[in-house]
């Protein structure tokens, strides 16, 4: 567990200092997220965590909750810094935008994803609150109730279509997951007797919470704060969506003769084995095992490179490559074709 704590705690400290202490700390926070993590991936090899006999790591839950609570403070720090309220220079504000955005996209998103899969109410609500502060609250419904059900099929808006670029994928995924998550929640509520009051609908919290966040940022930091909030949250959302794009590109479940899709298997997600970026992202790059065992604690997620598709580089680097569709297809399409040929 020590590597999970180190990888995630260092940027929290750097970002907190960067928000109030000038360009030097802003640069350090950005370099940690953008450069140091990848250097560590190259230098250090091996498993991020070894699974115990019972598969449980209580301290994993403790770190997730701490990161969730810390996020609520960091989002305020980010808006204050990027809006200029803390007196930073334009260069430091830009570096803060990049560094906070990278942290929210790679750590807060991964941690919220971990929390919404928990059985206990408090972690689930904390994860949902993290997504709400990133103006992405509907993901708390769409991810477990749509994505996990329909992943690697045309019914999942967060699975990219064959040959689809990221720029065509992300608006379809955002809007599609919002709509399908809403549809599933409506159907579930309609089956209940008596019908619950409308104000208890999860989407009231998702949309209402986002509006409250925006109003508060505007009241406290003015129009600059409102713009800063939208920019930082939007940047974090794009990183989440590019992760979905990378982790499911070109992989699909077969439609069986009975009209149902084959069960989700290890071959339906791309994975990344790199040490330090996996620790930073709470093992989110071990994506196949997560789909096979959604409630498994992140330190216990397993990686079997013989049966799970492996990305040629770390998840953050592949997300960057996905922004260049021609190069992305040149790297990934041959790998997809080889997987399809071996499956046939």
C-alpha positions as CSV (number, residue, x, y, z in Angstrom):
1,X,0.0,0.0,0.0
2,X,2.9,2.4,0.6
3,X,3.3,3.1,-3.1
4,X,-0.4,4.1,-3.5
5,X,0.0,6.5,-0.6
6,X,3.2,8.0,-1.9
7,X,2.1,8.4,-5.5
8,X,-1.2,10.1,-4.6
9,X,-0.1,12.1,-1.5
10,X,2.9,13.9,-3.1
11,X,0.7,15.7,-5.8
12,X,-1.8,16.7,-3.1
13,X,1.0,18.5,-1.2
14,X,2.4,20.1,-4.3
15,X,-0.9,21.3,-5.6
16,X,-1.8,22.8,-2.2
17,X,1.4,24.7,-2.2
18,X,1.1,25.7,-5.8
19,X,-2.3,27.3,-5.3
20,X,-0.9,29.9,-2.9
21,X,2.9,30.0,-3.3
22,X,3.8,31.0,-6.8
23,X,5.3,29.6,-10.0
24,X,7.9,27.4,-8.5
25,X,5.4,25.1,-6.8
26,X,3.1,25.3,-9.8
27,X,5.9,24.1,-12.0
28,X,6.8,21.3,-9.6
29,X,3.1,20.1,-9.4
30,X,2.9,20.1,-13.2
31,X,6.2,18.3,-13.7
32,X,5.2,15.7,-11.2
33,X,2.0,14.9,-13.0
34,X,3.3,15.3,-16.6
35,X,6.9,14.0,-16.3
36,X,7.9,12.4,-13.0
37,X,5.2,9.8,-13.1
38,X,6.4,8.6,-16.5
39,X,10.0,8.6,-15.5
40,X,9.1,6.4,-12.5
41,X,7.2,4.0,-14.8
42,X,10.4,3.5,-16.8
43,X,12.7,3.2,-13.8
44,X,10.6,1.0,-11.5
45,X,9.2,-2.4,-12.5
46,X,7.0,-4.9,-10.8
47,X,3.6,-5.2,-9.4
48,X,2.1,-2.2,-7.6
49,X,0.6,-4.4,-4.8
50,X,0.6,-8.1,-4.0
51,X,-2.7,-9.6,-3.3
52,X,-3.1,-11.2,0.1
53,X,-4.9,-14.5,0.7
54,X,-8.1,-12.8,1.6
55,X,-7.9,-10.2,-1.1
56,X,-8.7,-7.4,1.3
57,X,-6.7,-4.3,2.1
58,X,-8.5,-2.1,4.7
59,X,-6.0,0.7,4.2
60,X,-7.0,0.9,0.6
61,X,-10.5,2.1,1.7
62,X,-8.9,4.5,4.1
63,X,-6.8,6.1,1.3
64,X,-9.8,6.4,-1.0
65,X,-11.9,8.2,1.6
66,X,-9.0,10.5,2.4
67,X,-8.5,11.3,-1.2
68,X,-12.2,11.9,-1.7
69,X,-12.3,14.4,1.2
70,X,-9.1,16.0,0.1
71,X,-10.6,16.5,-3.4
72,X,-13.3,18.7,-2.0
73,X,-10.7,21.1,-0.7
74,X,-8.5,20.9,-3.8
75,X,-11.3,21.8,-6.1
76,X,-11.7,25.1,-4.2
77,X,-7.9,25.6,-4.3
78,X,-7.9,25.1,-8.0
79,X,-10.6,27.6,-8.7
80,X,-9.0,30.2,-6.5
81,X,-5.6,29.7,-8.1
82,X,-6.7,29.6,-11.8
83,X,-9.1,32.5,-11.4
84,X,-6.2,34.7,-10.0
85,X,-7.8,35.1,-6.5
86,X,-4.6,33.9,-4.8
87,X,-2.4,36.5,-6.6
88,X,-0.5,34.1,-8.9
89,X,1.0,35.3,-12.2
90,X,-0.6,34.3,-15.5
91,X,2.1,31.7,-16.0
92,X,1.6,30.1,-12.6
93,X,-2.2,30.2,-13.1
94,X,-1.8,28.3,-16.4
95,X,0.5,25.7,-14.8
96,X,-2.0,25.3,-12.0
97,X,-4.8,24.7,-14.5
98,X,-2.7,21.9,-16.1
99,X,-1.6,20.4,-12.8
100,X,-4.9,20.5,-11.1
101,X,-6.7,19.2,-14.2
102,X,-4.3,16.3,-14.5
103,X,-4.8,15.4,-10.9
104,X,-8.6,15.6,-11.0
105,X,-8.6,13.7,-14.3
106,X,-6.2,10.9,-13.3
107,X,-6.6,10.6,-9.5
108,X,-9.9,12.1,-8.4
109,X,-11.8,10.4,-11.3
110,X,-10.1,7.1,-10.6
111,X,-10.8,7.4,-6.9
112,X,-14.5,8.4,-7.3
113,X,-14.8,5.4,-9.6
114,X,-13.5,3.3,-6.8
115,X,-15.8,4.8,-4.2
116,X,-19.1,4.4,-6.2
117,X,-18.5,0.7,-6.4
118,X,-18.4,0.3,-2.6
119,X,-21.2,-1.4,-0.7
120,X,-21.3,1.1,2.2
121,X,-23.4,4.2,1.8
122,X,-20.8,6.8,2.9
123,X,-18.1,5.9,0.3
124,X,-20.7,5.7,-2.5
125,X,-22.0,9.1,-1.6
126,X,-18.5,10.6,-1.3
127,X,-17.6,9.3,-4.7
128,X,-20.8,10.7,-6.2
129,X,-20.0,14.1,-4.6
130,X,-16.6,14.1,-6.2
131,X,-18.2,13.5,-9.6
132,X,-20.7,16.2,-8.9
133,X,-18.0,18.7,-8.1
134,X,-16.4,17.8,-11.5
135,X,-19.8,18.5,-13.1
136,X,-20.0,14.8,-14.0
137,X,-22.4,13.5,-11.5
138,X,-24.5,11.4,-13.9
139,X,-21.5,9.1,-14.2
140,X,-22.4,7.7,-10.7
141,X,-25.5,6.2,-12.3
142,X,-24.3,5.6,-15.9
143,X,-21.1,3.8,-15.0
144,X,-22.4,0.9,-12.9
145,X,-25.9,0.7,-14.5
146,X,-25.1,1.2,-18.2
147,X,-21.4,0.8,-18.8
148,X,-20.9,-2.3,-16.7
149,X,-24.0,-3.9,-18.2
150,X,-23.3,-3.1,-21.9
151,X,-19.6,-2.6,-22.1
152,X,-18.0,-3.6,-25.5
153,X,-21.4,-3.5,-27.2
154,X,-23.2,-0.8,-29.3
155,X,-25.6,-0.3,-26.4
156,X,-22.8,1.3,-24.3
157,X,-22.2,5.0,-25.1
158,X,-18.8,4.8,-23.4
159,X,-17.5,2.1,-25.7
160,X,-15.9,3.6,-28.9
161,X,-17.2,2.5,-32.2
162,X,-14.8,0.8,-34.6
163,X,-12.4,3.4,-36.1
164,X,-14.1,6.2,-34.2
165,X,-11.8,9.1,-33.3
166,X,-11.8,10.5,-29.8
167,X,-13.2,13.8,-31.0
168,X,-16.3,12.0,-32.4
169,X,-16.4,9.7,-29.3
170,X,-16.4,12.1,-26.4
171,X,-19.6,14.2,-27.2
172,X,-21.5,11.0,-28.0
173,X,-20.3,9.3,-24.8
174,X,-21.0,12.3,-22.6
175,X,-24.6,12.9,-23.9
176,X,-25.3,9.2,-24.3
177,X,-24.3,8.3,-20.8
178,X,-26.3,11.2,-19.4
179,X,-29.4,10.1,-21.2
180,X,-29.0,6.3,-20.7
181,X,-28.2,6.8,-17.0
182,X,-31.3,8.9,-16.7
183,X,-33.4,6.3,-18.5
184,X,-32.2,3.5,-16.2
185,X,-32.8,5.6,-13.1
186,X,-36.4,6.5,-14.3
187,X,-37.2,2.8,-15.0
188,X,-35.9,1.7,-11.6
189,X,-38.0,4.4,-9.8
190,X,-41.1,3.6,-11.8
191,X,-40.9,-0.1,-10.7
192,X,-41.0,1.0,-7.0
193,X,-44.3,1.1,-5.1
194,X,-45.1,3.6,-3.8
195,X,-43.2,5.9,-6.3
196,X,-40.5,7.9,-4.5
197,X,-40.8,11.8,-4.5
198,X,-39.3,13.5,-7.4
199,X,-36.8,15.5,-5.3
200,X,-35.1,12.2,-4.3
201,X,-34.2,11.4,-8.0
202,X,-30.4,11.1,-8.3
203,X,-30.3,13.4,-11.3
204,X,-31.7,16.2,-9.1
205,X,-28.6,15.9,-7.0
206,X,-26.3,15.6,-10.1
207,X,-27.7,18.6,-11.9
208,X,-28.6,20.7,-8.8
209,X,-25.2,20.0,-7.2
210,X,-23.4,21.1,-10.4
211,X,-25.4,24.3,-10.5
212,X,-24.7,25.0,-6.8
213,X,-20.9,24.5,-7.4
214,X,-21.0,27.0,-10.3
215,X,-23.0,29.5,-8.4
216,X,-20.7,29.4,-5.4
217,X,-17.6,29.7,-7.6
218,X,-19.2,32.8,-9.3
219,X,-20.2,34.4,-6.0
220,X,-16.9,33.8,-4.3
221,X,-14.5,34.4,-7.2
222,X,-16.6,36.3,-9.8
223,X,-16.8,35.6,-13.5
224,X,-13.2,34.5,-13.5
225,X,-14.0,31.9,-10.9
226,X,-16.9,30.6,-12.9
227,X,-14.8,30.3,-16.0
228,X,-12.0,28.7,-14.0
229,X,-14.3,26.1,-12.6
230,X,-15.8,25.1,-16.0
231,X,-12.3,24.9,-17.5
232,X,-10.8,22.7,-14.8
233,X,-13.8,20.4,-14.6
234,X,-14.0,20.2,-18.4
235,X,-10.3,19.2,-18.5
236,X,-10.9,16.5,-15.9
237,X,-13.9,15.2,-17.8
238,X,-12.0,14.9,-21.0
239,X,-9.3,12.8,-19.3
240,X,-11.9,10.5,-17.9
241,X,-13.5,10.1,-21.3
242,X,-10.2,9.5,-23.1
243,X,-9.6,6.8,-20.5
244,X,-12.8,5.1,-21.5
245,X,-11.9,5.5,-25.1
246,X,-8.4,4.0,-24.7
247,X,-9.5,1.1,-22.4
248,X,-12.2,-0.2,-24.8
249,X,-11.0,0.8,-28.2
250,X,-11.8,-1.8,-30.8
251,X,-12.9,-4.5,-28.4
252,X,-16.4,-6.0,-28.6
253,X,-18.5,-8.8,-27.2
254,X,-20.0,-11.3,-29.7
255,X,-23.7,-11.4,-30.3
256,X,-24.8,-15.0,-29.6
257,X,-27.5,-16.9,-31.4
258,X,-30.0,-16.3,-28.6
259,X,-29.8,-12.6,-29.2
260,X,-27.7,-11.9,-26.1
261,X,-24.1,-10.8,-25.9
262,X,-21.4,-13.1,-24.6
263,X,-20.4,-12.5,-20.9
264,X,-17.8,-9.8,-20.2
265,X,-14.3,-11.4,-20.3
266,X,-10.7,-10.3,-19.7
267,X,-10.4,-9.7,-23.5
268,X,-12.8,-6.9,-23.5
269,X,-10.6,-4.2,-21.9
270,X,-7.2,-2.8,-22.5
271,X,-4.8,-2.8,-19.6
272,X,-1.5,-1.1,-18.6
273,X,1.0,-2.8,-16.3
274,X,3.2,0.3,-15.6
275,X,4.1,0.6,-11.9
276,X,3.9,4.2,-10.9
277,X,1.1,5.5,-13.0
278,X,-1.0,2.5,-11.8
279,X,-0.3,3.5,-8.2
280,X,-1.2,7.1,-9.0
281,X,-4.5,6.0,-10.6
282,X,-5.3,3.4,-7.9
283,X,-4.9,0.5,-10.3
284,X,-7.5,1.9,-12.7
285,X,-5.3,0.7,-15.7
286,X,-6.0,-2.9,-14.5
287,X,-9.3,-2.6,-16.2
288,X,-10.2,-6.1,-17.2
289,X,-10.2,-7.4,-13.7
290,X,-12.3,-4.4,-12.6
291,X,-15.0,-5.4,-15.1
292,X,-14.8,-9.0,-14.1
293,X,-15.0,-8.1,-10.4
294,X,-16.5,-4.6,-10.0
295,X,-16.5,-4.6,-6.2
296,X,-12.9,-5.8,-5.8
297,X,-10.8,-3.4,-3.8
298,X,-8.2,-1.6,-6.1
299,X,-5.1,-3.0,-4.4
300,X,-6.4,-6.5,-5.1
301,X,-7.0,-6.0,-8.8
302,X,-5.0,-8.5,-10.9
303,X,-3.2,-8.4,-14.2
304,X,-2.6,-11.4,-16.4
305,X,-0.7,-10.3,-19.5
306,X,-1.3,-13.6,-21.2
307,X,-5.1,-13.3,-21.5
308,X,-5.7,-9.5,-21.0
309,X,-5.0,-7.1,-23.9
310,X,-2.0,-4.9,-22.9
311,X,-1.4,-1.3,-24.1
312,X,2.0,-0.5,-25.5
313,X,2.5,2.4,-23.1
314,X,1.0,3.6,-19.9
315,X,-2.7,4.8,-19.8
316,X,-1.9,8.5,-19.5
317,X,0.6,8.3,-22.5
318,X,-1.9,6.4,-24.6
319,X,-4.6,9.0,-23.7
320,X,-2.3,11.6,-25.1
321,X,-1.7,9.6,-28.3
322,X,-5.5,9.3,-28.7
323,X,-5.6,13.0,-29.3
324,X,-3.8,12.4,-32.6
325,X,-6.2,10.0,-34.5
326,X,-3.9,9.2,-37.4
327,X,-1.1,8.1,-35.1
328,X,-3.5,6.4,-32.7
329,X,-4.9,4.2,-35.4
330,X,-1.5,3.4,-36.7
331,X,-0.5,2.1,-33.3
332,X,-3.7,0.5,-32.2
333,X,-5.6,-0.8,-35.2
334,X,-3.0,-3.6,-36.0
335,X,-3.2,-4.7,-32.3
336,X,-7.0,-4.8,-32.6
337,X,-6.9,-6.8,-35.8
338,X,-4.5,-9.4,-34.2
339,X,-6.9,-9.8,-31.2
340,X,-9.8,-10.2,-33.6
341,X,-7.9,-12.8,-35.6
342,X,-6.9,-14.8,-32.5
343,X,-10.5,-14.7,-31.2
344,X,-11.9,-16.1,-34.5
